[in-house]
Amino acid sequence: MGHTRSGAAGCRWHRTYRFVTQWMMLVAAGIALYGAPSGAQAQQHVAQQHVAQQHVAQQHAAPAAAPHRLTVVLLGTGPTAPDARPAGSAISVRLQQQIDSIELPFHVASVGRYGESSAYAVGRLDSLVAHSMDVFVLETGSGDAVRGLGADSTRTNIRLILHRVRAAHPESWVCLVREIPPTALAPADTAAFRALYGSLARSERAIVLPTPVDSLWPALEPILRKVASLRLGS
């Protein structure tokens, strides 16, 4: 397809060039037969020649490049998942609308699965890190607690996810959503669950984002502005 377009553009350019050349030859022949034109006529000929040359340049000009867009990748097992329930409640859709409303150069890619445990998310890391990403947002853990999995297991899985993302995309900004533990947890388990996000953020140099997830945008907006400024100078 690229060669076909290039060939078609080349043919158009040559046709236009041939037309301009023939026109200039006719002008030269007219001067030879009837003498040099008057001053006004000469100016008109020069203007016409200039227009013709501009037309050739426009035909040969390369198309403008599309604006570059950065990527926010959401790996969520709750409201940030693309299949979040109830239907239509996915945070990723609202985030994209909010980003577009202030014309930030970001595309939101949601790669999570609703109700997934952190262990299942680890199992999909190979395909996850294949995505281009400038900002990575991880929202997982509450599904583990509902299943009765301990905070240590969740901590291990989150750490593994963050390590893999950083290894594949060392320049990406990494964010971790602080999830709220289910009310049915025992007091000791609730305390352990609440503590794991802060400790992981410190050890893994991640930015903690608040819950409920509806509050993501006020915290995420300044991060996106900073990344756009650093990457694109915008």
C-alpha positions as CSV (number, residue, x, y, z in Angstrom):
1,M,0.0,0.0,0.0
2,G,2.9,2.4,0.9
3,H,4.6,1.8,-2.5
4,T,1.3,2.3,-4.4
5,R,0.7,5.6,-2.7
6,S,4.3,6.7,-3.3
7,G,4.0,5.7,-6.9
8,A,0.8,7.6,-7.4
9,A,2.2,10.7,-5.7
10,G,5.3,10.5,-8.0
11,C,3.1,10.2,-11.1
12,R,1.1,13.3,-10.0
13,W,4.3,15.2,-9.4
14,H,5.7,14.3,-12.8
15,R,2.5,15.3,-14.6
16,T,2.4,18.6,-12.8
17,Y,6.1,19.2,-13.5
18,R,5.6,18.4,-17.2
19,F,2.7,20.8,-17.4
20,V,4.7,23.7,-15.9
21,T,7.7,22.9,-18.2
22,Q,5.4,23.0,-21.3
23,W,3.8,26.2,-20.1
24,M,7.2,27.9,-19.7
25,M,8.2,26.7,-23.2
26,L,5.1,28.2,-24.7
27,V,5.9,31.5,-22.9
28,A,9.4,31.5,-24.3
29,A,8.0,30.8,-27.8
30,G,5.6,33.7,-27.6
31,I,8.4,36.0,-26.6
32,A,10.5,34.9,-29.6
33,L,7.5,35.5,-32.0
34,Y,6.1,38.7,-30.6
35,G,8.8,40.2,-28.6
36,A,9.2,40.8,-24.9
37,P,6.1,41.6,-23.0
38,S,5.5,45.0,-21.5
39,G,6.3,45.7,-17.8
40,A,2.8,44.8,-16.6
41,Q,2.7,41.7,-18.8
42,A,6.1,40.6,-17.5
43,Q,4.9,41.0,-13.9
44,Q,1.9,38.9,-14.7
45,H,4.0,36.2,-16.2
46,V,6.3,36.1,-13.1
47,A,3.3,35.9,-10.8
48,Q,1.8,33.0,-12.9
49,Q,5.1,31.2,-12.9
50,H,5.4,31.6,-9.1
51,V,1.9,30.1,-8.6
52,A,2.7,27.2,-10.8
53,Q,5.9,26.5,-8.9
54,Q,4.0,26.6,-5.6
55,H,1.5,24.1,-7.0
56,V,4.4,21.7,-7.8
57,A,5.8,22.1,-4.3
58,Q,2.4,21.4,-2.7
59,Q,1.9,18.3,-4.8
60,H,5.4,17.0,-3.7
61,A,5.1,18.0,0.0
62,A,5.1,15.2,2.6
63,P,1.9,14.8,4.7
64,A,1.9,16.2,8.2
65,A,2.8,13.7,11.0
66,A,0.0,12.6,13.4
67,P,0.4,14.0,16.9
68,H,2.1,11.7,19.3
69,R,0.0,10.2,22.1
70,L,1.2,8.7,25.4
71,T,-0.3,5.7,27.0
72,V,-1.9,5.1,30.5
73,V,-2.2,1.4,31.2
74,L,-4.7,0.3,33.8
75,L,-4.3,-3.1,35.3
76,G,-7.4,-3.4,37.5
77,T,-9.4,-6.2,39.0
78,G,-12.2,-3.9,40.2
79,P,-13.7,-0.7,38.9
80,T,-10.8,0.1,36.6
81,A,-11.3,-3.2,34.7
82,P,-12.9,-2.8,31.2
83,D,-15.6,-5.4,32.1
84,A,-16.4,-3.8,35.5
85,R,-19.9,-4.3,36.8
86,P,-22.4,-3.0,36.6
87,A,-22.1,-2.5,32.9
88,G,-20.9,0.9,31.8
89,S,-19.3,1.6,35.2
90,A,-15.7,1.1,34.0
91,I,-13.4,3.9,35.3
92,S,-11.3,3.7,32.1
93,V,-14.1,5.2,30.0
94,R,-14.5,8.2,32.3
95,L,-10.8,8.7,32.6
96,Q,-10.5,8.9,28.8
97,Q,-13.3,11.4,28.7
98,Q,-11.7,13.6,31.4
99,I,-8.3,13.4,29.6
100,D,-9.8,14.4,26.3
101,S,-11.8,17.2,27.9
102,I,-8.6,19.0,28.8
103,E,-6.7,17.9,25.7
104,L,-4.0,15.9,27.3
105,P,-2.1,13.6,24.8
106,F,-3.0,10.3,26.5
107,H,-4.7,7.1,25.5
108,V,-6.2,4.9,28.2
109,A,-5.7,1.1,27.8
110,S,-7.5,-1.0,30.4
111,V,-6.1,-4.5,30.5
112,G,-7.6,-5.8,33.8
113,R,-10.3,-8.4,34.4
114,Y,-13.1,-7.8,36.9
115,G,-12.9,-10.0,40.0
116,E,-9.5,-11.3,39.1
117,S,-7.1,-12.1,41.9
118,S,-3.6,-10.7,42.0
119,A,-2.2,-14.1,41.3
120,Y,-4.1,-14.3,38.0
121,A,-2.8,-10.9,37.1
122,V,0.7,-12.2,37.6
123,G,-0.1,-15.0,35.2
124,R,-0.8,-12.5,32.4
125,L,2.4,-10.4,32.9
126,D,4.0,-11.5,29.7
127,S,1.2,-10.1,27.6
128,L,0.8,-7.1,29.9
129,V,4.4,-5.8,29.6
130,A,4.2,-6.1,25.8
131,H,2.0,-2.9,25.9
132,S,3.6,0.4,25.4
133,M,3.1,2.5,28.6
134,D,4.1,5.8,30.0
135,V,2.0,5.6,33.1
136,F,1.0,2.3,34.8
137,V,-1.8,2.1,37.3
138,L,-2.3,-1.1,39.3
139,E,-5.6,-1.7,41.2
140,T,-5.7,-5.1,42.8
141,G,-5.9,-6.8,46.2
142,S,-9.6,-6.7,47.3
143,G,-10.3,-9.8,45.3
144,D,-7.6,-11.6,47.2
145,A,-9.2,-10.5,50.5
146,V,-12.6,-11.7,49.4
147,R,-11.1,-15.1,48.6
148,G,-9.6,-15.3,52.1
149,L,-6.0,-14.9,50.8
150,G,-3.6,-13.3,53.2
151,A,-2.0,-9.9,52.9
152,D,1.5,-11.5,52.4
153,S,0.3,-13.3,49.3
154,T,-1.1,-10.1,47.9
155,R,2.1,-8.2,48.7
156,T,4.2,-10.8,46.9
157,N,2.1,-10.6,43.8
158,I,1.9,-6.8,43.6
159,R,5.7,-6.6,44.1
160,L,6.2,-9.1,41.3
161,I,3.9,-7.1,39.0
162,L,5.7,-3.8,39.7
163,H,9.1,-5.4,39.2
164,R,8.2,-6.8,35.9
165,V,6.7,-3.5,34.7
166,R,9.8,-1.5,35.8
167,A,12.1,-4.0,34.1
168,A,10.3,-3.8,30.8
169,H,9.5,0.0,31.0
170,P,12.1,1.7,33.3
171,E,10.9,5.2,32.2
172,S,7.2,4.6,33.1
173,W,5.6,6.2,36.1
174,V,4.1,3.5,38.4
175,C,1.0,4.1,40.5
176,L,-0.7,1.9,43.0
177,V,-4.3,2.3,44.0
178,R,-4.9,1.9,47.8
179,E,-7.8,-0.5,48.0
180,I,-10.3,-0.8,50.9
181,P,-10.4,-4.1,52.7
182,P,-13.8,-6.0,52.8
183,T,-15.7,-5.4,56.0
184,A,-15.9,-9.1,56.8
185,L,-12.1,-9.3,57.5
186,A,-10.9,-9.9,61.0
187,P,-9.4,-6.8,62.7
188,A,-5.8,-8.2,62.3
189,D,-6.3,-9.0,58.6
190,T,-7.8,-5.6,58.0
191,A,-4.8,-3.9,59.6
192,A,-2.4,-6.0,57.5
193,F,-4.4,-5.2,54.3
194,R,-4.4,-1.5,55.0
195,A,-0.7,-1.4,55.7
196,L,0.5,-3.3,52.6
197,Y,-0.1,-0.5,50.1
198,G,1.9,2.2,51.9
199,S,4.8,-0.2,52.5
200,L,4.8,-1.3,48.9
201,A,4.7,2.3,47.6
202,R,7.8,3.1,49.7
203,S,9.8,0.0,48.8
204,E,8.8,0.0,45.1
205,R,8.9,3.8,44.5
206,A,5.2,3.8,43.4
207,I,2.8,6.7,43.7
208,V,-0.2,5.8,45.9
209,L,-3.6,6.8,44.4
210,P,-6.7,7.1,46.7
211,T,-9.9,5.1,46.9
212,P,-12.7,5.1,46.1
213,V,-11.6,4.7,42.5
214,D,-13.9,7.6,41.5
215,S,-11.4,9.9,43.1
216,L,-8.6,8.8,40.8
217,W,-8.8,11.7,38.4
218,P,-8.0,14.5,40.8
219,A,-4.9,12.6,41.9
220,L,-4.0,11.4,38.4
221,E,-4.4,14.6,36.5
222,P,-1.2,16.4,37.8
223,I,0.8,13.2,37.2
224,L,-0.3,13.1,33.6
225,R,0.5,16.8,33.1
226,K,3.9,16.2,34.5
227,V,4.6,13.2,32.3
228,A,3.4,15.1,29.2
229,S,5.6,18.0,30.0
230,L,8.7,15.8,30.5
231,R,8.0,13.5,27.4
232,L,6.6,16.0,24.9
233,G,7.4,19.4,26.4
234,S,3.6,20.2,26.4
